Amino acid sequence: MSPLAPPRRLVENLAWCWWTRPRASRIGNSVFLGGIESGGGIVAARLDLATGQVERQTLAQFEDDDHNNPALLAAEGRPLICFYSRHDAEEGLRYRISTAPLSVADWHPEQILSFWGSTTYAEVHVAGGEIHLFTRVDETRWGWRMSADWGESWSEPRDLFAFDTDQQVYMGSALLGDGHTLRIGVSGHPKEYEKKPLHDVWACLVDLRSGEVRTPAGHVLGNLRTGAGLPLNYTALELVQKTPVDRTVNLLDVSSGPVFEIAFVSKIRDDHSTRDAQYHVASWRDGTWHIETVAPAGRKFGYIDAGLYVGGMAFPEQSPDGVVYLTRESQGLWHLEEWRRQASGQWTGRDLVTPGHVRLTRPWPVTPPSRDLAVVALELERYADDSYYDTLSHLVGAATGKPE
C-alpha cells in the first residue's frame, strides 16, 4: 500500500456549515463549490480538476458567520443558481442566477424569496426539471418552494415541518437515484438550556413528483404539493432513535444509497462539556431501525460544548450501505477517514490522508466522485471556542483509491 499523502489543499479561504446542499458538484473536469469566505463573502467557485486552477466569484457580503454559507446548484447546460441566507435574520432567502450555463464569472442581480419568517440554510434538489428548495424558517420550521422554470418563478411558500420546540431544528436530505424520492432525517439542537429540547432523531420520505410525504414503513402523512396534512410536528414522523436520557445528539447527514441511513453524533447530555462523543449510523433494514456506533468522534473543533462541534460525517452519493466519510480527532491528531461496515456488523476505518495536528472538519462527498477526488473537508486555520464568527478554513480533498 502506498504511503498516505497530507491533505491536498484545493481552495483557499472557503468554509461551510453542515446543513446546506449541494456543496461540491462535479460536471466533467469541473467541481462547483459553494462556500463562505472568512470575511463573510458568499462564494461560488469552480475547481478545474485537470489544472488545479480555481475560478471564484463573491456574490454577496454578510457577517462572517459560517452558518451563512450557500447552496450552489449546478446542472449540465443550465445556469448556476446560488442560494444563501443571513443566519436567523429578519428577511427571506436570497439567490442569484449566473448569466450563462455553468458560468461562475457573471451573475444576474440578487433576488429574495419570502418564507414568512427568517431563514437559515438552503437544501436544493432537482426532480424532473423542477427545483425543490427547502430552508429552515424561524428556527423551528422547515419551508418549501418549487420552481418549474429554473428559478424564474416560484410556488407559494409552504411549511413541511413545524416542531413544538423552543430550539433550532436541523434537517438532512438526499435525493435517490430514481430522481424523485427524497429521504429526510430531522433532529433538534443538542443544547439543554431551553425548556423544550428535542434530542431524538426522526425520518420521513417525500415523493417530489406526487408530493406524498410518508414514513419509511409506508404510512402516508401528508402532501407537499397540496398542503394536505401539513405542517408536520415531530410526533407525526417515524422515530429513528429514542435517545437515551443521559445523552444528546446532532444530526449530520442522510444517505442516497439502497438503504435509508442517517448519520449523527451523540455525547453526554450537558451544556458544559463534550464527553464521550460517538459517531452513529441508523439503518432502515427489515422494517426497523438499527443503530450502530461507528467510532469515537474525539474532541470538538470549536464553539461551545452545547453545540457539539465535532468533525462530521457524510455519505458518498448512491453508494452501497455501510460506507461513510468522517473527520475526527484521536490522540491529538485529526483524521479524514472512510469507514465501512464489515460482514460481522462491526465498522472499520482507514485514513484517506496523513493524520495531523491541523483540525479537519465537515467532510462532504464530491458528486459524482472522480478518480482523484472523492471527498473534501475543511482544514481549519482559525475557529474560536466561544463563537462561530471570524473563522478561517481552506478546502482540502482526498481520493479513495477506487476508479471513477
C-alpha positions as CSV (number, residue, x, y, z in Angstrom):
1,M,0.0,0.0,0.0
2,S,1.4,3.4,-1.0
3,P,2.0,5.9,1.8
4,L,-0.7,8.4,2.6
5,A,-0.3,12.0,1.5
6,P,-1.0,15.1,3.5
7,P,-4.4,16.7,2.9
8,R,-4.3,18.3,-0.6
9,R,-5.4,21.9,-0.4
10,L,-7.8,22.7,-3.2
11,V,-9.3,26.1,-2.4
12,E,-8.0,28.8,-0.1
13,N,-10.4,30.6,2.3
14,L,-13.6,28.6,2.0
15,A,-15.9,27.3,4.7
16,W,-19.4,25.8,5.1
17,C,-21.7,24.6,7.8
18,W,-23.5,21.2,7.8
19,W,-27.0,21.7,6.6
20,T,-26.7,23.1,3.1
21,R,-26.7,21.2,-0.1
22,P,-25.4,21.0,-2.9
23,R,-21.9,22.0,-2.0
24,A,-19.5,20.1,-4.3
25,S,-20.9,19.0,-7.7
26,R,-18.7,17.6,-10.4
27,I,-19.5,18.1,-14.1
28,G,-16.7,16.7,-16.3
29,N,-13.4,18.1,-15.1
30,S,-15.1,20.9,-13.1
31,V,-16.2,20.8,-9.4
32,F,-18.6,23.6,-8.5
33,L,-18.3,24.7,-4.9
34,G,-20.4,27.0,-2.7
35,G,-18.9,28.4,0.5
36,I,-18.3,31.5,2.6
37,E,-15.0,33.5,3.0
38,S,-13.5,34.4,6.3
39,G,-14.7,38.0,5.9
40,G,-18.3,36.9,5.2
41,G,-18.3,36.8,1.4
42,I,-20.7,34.4,-0.3
43,V,-18.6,32.5,-2.8
44,A,-19.4,30.4,-5.9
45,A,-16.2,28.7,-7.2
46,R,-15.2,26.3,-10.0
47,L,-12.2,24.0,-9.5
48,D,-10.6,22.6,-12.6
49,L,-9.5,19.1,-11.8
50,A,-7.1,18.9,-14.7
51,T,-5.1,22.0,-13.8
52,G,-6.0,22.7,-10.2
53,Q,-7.0,26.3,-11.1
54,V,-9.8,27.9,-9.2
55,E,-12.2,30.5,-10.6
56,R,-14.3,32.2,-7.9
57,Q,-16.9,35.0,-7.6
58,T,-18.1,36.7,-4.5
59,L,-21.8,37.2,-4.8
60,A,-22.8,38.9,-1.6
61,Q,-21.3,40.2,1.7
62,F,-22.7,39.2,5.1
63,E,-21.5,38.8,8.6
64,D,-18.5,36.4,8.9
65,D,-20.8,33.6,10.3
66,D,-20.2,30.2,8.8
67,H,-24.0,29.4,9.1
68,N,-24.4,31.9,6.1
69,N,-22.8,29.5,3.6
70,P,-24.6,29.0,0.3
71,A,-26.0,26.0,-1.6
72,L,-24.7,26.1,-5.2
73,L,-26.9,24.3,-7.8
74,A,-25.0,23.1,-10.9
75,A,-26.6,21.1,-13.8
76,E,-25.3,20.4,-17.3
77,G,-26.4,23.0,-19.8
78,R,-28.0,25.2,-17.1
79,P,-27.0,28.5,-15.4
80,L,-25.7,28.1,-11.9
81,I,-28.0,29.2,-9.1
82,C,-26.6,30.1,-5.7
83,F,-28.9,30.2,-2.7
84,Y,-28.0,31.9,0.6
85,S,-29.3,33.4,3.8
86,R,-28.2,35.5,6.7
87,H,-28.3,33.4,9.9
88,D,-31.7,33.9,11.5
89,A,-32.0,37.4,10.2
90,E,-35.4,39.0,9.6
91,E,-35.5,38.6,5.9
92,G,-36.0,36.0,3.2
93,L,-33.8,33.6,1.4
94,R,-31.7,35.2,-1.4
95,Y,-30.5,33.8,-4.7
96,R,-28.6,34.7,-7.8
97,I,-28.5,33.1,-11.2
98,S,-25.5,33.1,-13.5
99,T,-25.8,34.7,-16.9
100,A,-24.6,31.7,-18.8
101,P,-24.6,27.9,-18.4
102,L,-22.1,26.7,-15.7
103,S,-20.5,30.2,-15.7
104,V,-19.0,31.5,-12.4
105,A,-18.0,34.8,-14.0
106,D,-21.2,36.8,-14.3
107,W,-24.5,36.8,-12.4
108,H,-27.9,38.4,-12.5
109,P,-28.8,40.7,-9.6
110,E,-29.9,39.2,-6.3
111,Q,-33.5,38.2,-5.7
112,I,-35.2,37.4,-2.4
113,L,-37.8,34.6,-1.7
114,S,-40.1,35.1,1.3
115,F,-40.9,32.1,3.6
116,W,-42.9,34.3,6.1
117,G,-40.0,34.2,8.6
118,S,-36.3,34.4,8.9
119,T,-34.4,31.7,7.0
120,T,-31.2,29.8,7.6
121,Y,-29.6,27.2,5.3
122,A,-30.8,26.1,1.8
123,E,-31.2,22.5,0.6
124,V,-31.9,22.2,-3.1
125,H,-32.9,19.2,-5.2
126,V,-33.8,18.9,-8.9
127,A,-36.5,16.4,-9.8
128,G,-37.9,16.2,-13.3
129,G,-36.6,19.7,-14.2
130,E,-38.2,21.2,-11.1
131,I,-36.1,22.9,-8.4
132,H,-37.3,22.0,-4.9
133,L,-35.9,24.4,-2.3
134,F,-36.1,23.7,1.4
135,T,-34.9,26.1,4.2
136,R,-35.2,26.5,7.9
137,V,-37.7,29.1,8.9
138,D,-37.8,30.9,12.3
139,E,-35.5,28.2,13.8
140,T,-38.3,25.6,14.4
141,R,-39.9,25.2,10.9
142,W,-38.7,24.0,7.5
143,G,-40.3,25.5,4.5
144,W,-40.5,24.6,0.8
145,R,-40.9,26.4,-2.5
146,M,-40.7,24.9,-6.1
147,S,-39.7,26.4,-9.4
148,A,-40.6,24.7,-12.7
149,D,-38.6,27.2,-14.9
150,W,-35.1,27.2,-13.3
151,G,-35.7,29.9,-10.8
152,E,-37.6,32.4,-13.0
153,S,-40.8,31.9,-10.8
154,W,-41.7,30.1,-7.6
155,S,-44.6,28.4,-6.0
156,E,-46.0,30.0,-2.8
157,P,-44.1,29.0,0.4
158,R,-45.4,26.1,2.4
159,D,-44.2,24.6,5.7
160,L,-43.2,20.9,5.6
161,F,-42.3,20.9,9.3
162,A,-43.3,23.0,12.3
163,F,-41.9,21.5,15.5
164,D,-43.2,22.2,19.0
165,T,-39.8,23.2,20.5
166,D,-38.0,26.3,21.5
167,Q,-34.7,25.3,19.9
168,Q,-33.4,25.1,16.4
169,V,-34.4,22.2,14.2
170,Y,-31.9,20.5,11.8
171,M,-32.8,18.6,8.6
172,G,-30.7,16.5,6.3
173,S,-32.0,15.4,2.9
174,A,-30.9,13.2,0.0
175,L,-32.4,12.6,-3.4
176,L,-32.4,8.9,-4.6
177,G,-31.3,7.6,-7.9
178,D,-34.9,7.4,-9.1
179,G,-34.9,11.2,-9.4
180,H,-37.9,11.9,-7.3
181,T,-37.8,10.2,-3.9
182,L,-36.3,12.4,-1.2
183,R,-35.1,11.0,2.1
184,I,-35.2,13.3,5.2
185,G,-33.8,13.0,8.6
186,V,-34.6,15.5,11.4
187,S,-33.4,16.3,14.9
188,G,-33.1,19.2,17.3
189,H,-30.3,21.2,18.8
190,P,-28.1,19.3,21.2
191,K,-28.2,22.1,23.8
192,E,-30.1,21.8,27.1
193,Y,-30.5,25.4,28.1
194,E,-34.1,25.9,26.8
195,K,-37.3,24.4,28.1
196,K,-38.3,22.1,25.3
197,P,-35.2,20.3,23.9
198,L,-35.5,17.7,21.2
199,H,-32.7,15.1,21.2
200,D,-34.3,12.3,19.3
201,V,-34.0,11.5,15.6
202,W,-36.9,11.2,13.1
203,A,-37.3,10.3,9.4
204,C,-39.7,10.5,6.5
205,L,-39.8,10.3,2.7
206,V,-41.1,12.8,0.2
207,D,-42.1,11.9,-3.4
208,L,-41.3,15.2,-5.1
209,R,-43.2,14.1,-8.2
210,S,-46.6,13.5,-6.4
211,G,-45.9,15.4,-3.2
212,E,-46.7,12.5,-1.0
213,V,-45.0,12.5,2.4
214,R,-44.8,9.2,4.1
215,T,-42.8,7.2,6.7
216,P,-40.2,4.6,5.6
217,A,-42.8,2.0,6.7
218,G,-45.3,3.4,4.2
219,H,-47.7,5.4,6.3
220,V,-48.9,8.5,4.4
221,L,-48.5,11.7,6.4
222,G,-49.5,14.5,4.0
223,N,-48.8,16.1,0.7
224,L,-46.2,18.7,-0.1
225,R,-47.8,19.9,-3.3
226,T,-51.4,20.2,-2.0
227,G,-50.6,21.0,1.6
228,A,-52.8,18.3,2.9
229,G,-51.8,17.3,6.5
230,L,-49.0,19.9,6.7
231,P,-47.1,21.2,8.5
232,L,-45.9,18.1,10.4
233,N,-44.8,18.0,14.0
234,Y,-42.1,15.6,15.1
235,T,-44.8,13.4,16.7
236,A,-46.1,12.5,13.2
237,L,-42.8,11.4,11.9
238,E,-41.2,8.0,12.2
239,L,-38.9,7.8,15.3
240,V,-35.5,6.6,14.3
241,Q,-33.9,6.8,17.7
242,K,-35.3,7.5,21.1
243,T,-32.1,9.0,22.5
244,P,-31.1,7.7,26.0
245,V,-32.0,10.2,28.7
246,D,-28.3,10.8,29.6
247,R,-27.2,11.7,26.0
248,T,-27.8,14.4,23.4
249,V,-27.4,14.2,19.6
250,N,-26.6,16.2,16.5
251,L,-27.8,15.2,13.0
252,L,-25.1,15.2,10.3
253,D,-26.2,13.5,7.0
254,V,-28.7,11.2,5.1
255,S,-27.7,8.6,2.6
256,S,-28.9,8.2,-1.0
257,G,-27.9,4.6,-1.5
258,P,-30.0,1.4,-1.5
259,V,-30.6,1.5,2.3
260,F,-32.0,4.5,4.2
261,E,-29.2,5.6,6.5
262,I,-28.9,8.6,8.8
263,A,-25.5,9.7,10.3
264,F,-25.5,11.5,13.7
265,V,-23.2,12.1,16.7
266,S,-24.0,11.8,20.4
267,K,-22.4,12.8,23.6
268,I,-23.1,13.0,27.4
269,R,-26.1,15.3,27.9
270,D,-24.9,18.6,29.3
271,D,-24.1,22.1,28.1
272,H,-20.7,22.4,29.8
273,S,-18.5,19.6,28.3
274,T,-18.0,17.4,25.3
275,R,-17.6,14.0,26.8
276,D,-17.8,10.6,25.2
277,A,-18.7,11.9,21.7
278,Q,-19.6,9.0,19.4
279,Y,-20.5,8.7,15.7
280,H,-23.5,6.6,14.8
281,V,-25.3,5.3,11.7
282,A,-29.0,4.4,11.8
283,S,-30.0,2.0,9.1
284,W,-33.6,1.0,8.0
285,R,-33.4,-2.7,7.4
286,D,-36.0,-5.4,7.6
287,G,-38.7,-2.9,8.7
288,T,-36.9,-1.5,11.6
289,W,-34.1,1.0,12.5
290,H,-30.7,-0.4,13.6
291,I,-28.5,2.0,15.5
292,E,-24.8,1.3,15.2
293,T,-21.8,3.0,16.8
294,V,-19.1,3.7,14.1
295,A,-16.2,5.4,16.0
296,P,-15.4,7.9,18.8
297,A,-15.7,11.5,17.5
298,G,-12.9,12.9,19.6
299,R,-12.8,16.5,20.9
300,K,-14.7,19.4,19.5
301,F,-13.0,21.7,17.0
302,G,-14.5,25.0,18.3
303,Y,-17.6,26.8,19.6
304,I,-19.5,26.0,22.8
305,D,-19.7,22.5,24.2
306,A,-23.5,22.6,23.9
307,G,-23.1,22.9,20.1
308,L,-21.3,19.6,19.8
309,Y,-19.0,20.9,17.1
310,V,-17.1,17.7,16.3
311,G,-15.7,16.9,12.9
312,G,-18.6,15.5,10.9
313,M,-19.9,12.6,8.8
314,A,-21.1,12.4,5.2
315,F,-22.3,9.5,3.0
316,P,-20.9,9.0,-0.6
317,E,-23.5,9.6,-3.2
318,Q,-25.6,6.5,-4.0
319,S,-23.0,4.2,-2.6
320,P,-23.7,0.8,-1.1
321,D,-24.9,0.9,2.5
322,G,-22.4,0.8,5.3
323,V,-19.9,3.4,3.9
324,V,-19.4,6.8,5.4
325,Y,-16.7,9.5,5.4
326,L,-15.8,11.2,8.6
327,T,-13.4,13.6,10.2
328,R,-12.4,13.2,13.9
329,E,-9.7,13.8,16.5
330,S,-7.9,10.9,18.1
331,Q,-4.9,11.2,20.5
332,G,-4.2,14.8,19.4
333,L,-4.3,14.1,15.6
334,W,-7.1,14.9,13.2
335,H,-8.2,12.3,10.6
336,L,-10.1,12.2,7.3
337,E,-11.3,8.7,7.0
338,E,-13.6,6.2,5.2
339,W,-15.4,3.8,7.5
340,R,-17.2,0.6,6.3
341,R,-19.4,-1.9,8.0
342,Q,-18.0,-5.4,7.8
343,A,-19.9,-8.6,7.4
344,S,-19.7,-9.1,11.1
345,G,-21.6,-5.8,11.6
346,Q,-18.5,-4.1,13.1
347,W,-17.2,-0.8,11.5
348,T,-13.6,-0.4,10.5
349,G,-11.9,2.7,9.2
350,R,-8.9,3.7,7.1
351,D,-7.2,7.1,6.8
352,L,-7.5,8.8,3.4
353,V,-4.8,11.4,4.2
354,T,-1.9,11.6,6.7
355,P,-3.3,12.5,10.1
356,G,-2.0,15.7,11.6
357,H,-2.4,18.4,14.2
358,V,-4.4,20.8,12.0
359,R,-8.1,20.4,12.6
360,L,-10.1,18.7,9.8
361,T,-13.9,19.1,9.8
362,R,-17.2,18.9,7.9
363,P,-16.4,16.4,5.2
364,W,-18.6,16.3,2.1
365,P,-18.6,13.9,-1.0
366,V,-17.8,15.2,-4.4
367,T,-20.9,14.1,-6.5
368,P,-20.1,12.2,-8.6
369,P,-16.6,11.4,-7.4
370,S,-13.6,11.4,-9.8
371,R,-10.7,9.0,-9.6
372,D,-8.5,11.7,-7.9
373,L,-11.1,13.4,-5.8
374,A,-13.9,11.7,-3.9
375,V,-14.3,13.7,-0.7
376,V,-13.5,17.2,0.5
377,A,-13.2,18.7,4.0
378,L,-12.3,21.9,5.8
379,E,-8.8,22.4,7.1
380,L,-9.2,24.9,10.0
381,E,-6.7,27.6,10.4
382,R,-8.8,29.6,12.9
383,Y,-12.0,28.7,14.8
384,A,-13.0,30.2,18.1
385,D,-14.0,28.3,21.2
386,D,-16.8,30.7,22.0
387,S,-18.2,31.8,18.6
388,Y,-18.6,30.7,15.0
389,Y,-17.6,34.2,13.8
390,D,-14.3,35.2,12.3
391,T,-13.3,31.7,11.3
392,L,-10.8,30.8,8.6
393,S,-10.6,27.5,6.8
394,H,-9.4,26.0,3.5
395,L,-10.9,23.2,1.4
396,V,-8.8,20.1,1.1
397,G,-9.6,16.8,-0.6
398,A,-8.7,13.2,-1.0
399,A,-9.2,10.2,-3.3
400,T,-10.4,6.8,-2.1
401,G,-8.2,4.7,-4.4
402,K,-11.2,3.5,-6.4
403,P,-11.8,4.0,-10.1
404,E,-14.3,6.6,-11.2
